[in-house]
Amino acid sequence: MYALVEVLPQFEGEDLESQLQTYDTLLAMLSPAVRPELSALLTKAAAATANATSRARIERAAQAIARGDRAAEPYRHEEAMKKYREEHRRSFGP
């Protein structure tokens, strides 16, 4: 988890959300006792993030984890596939 947090400041937008979903997956397998430490690590990662929007998003995730909530919205495969198909159709036609 430490290695994942170190690279987190490099991510933005949907890639950042995907990374935050990974933390939620890991948290589901770990003891709730790790939440304060992970929240602190995310707060530190936010401070190291140059992009203001990403920094604020990581800070919100850190706060959510500290409260016992999820860092991100769960991944919705069907919605993602629908979006992918629509983008493909726009780019390459019917």
Beta strands, then each sheet from edge to edge (+ up, - down):
end
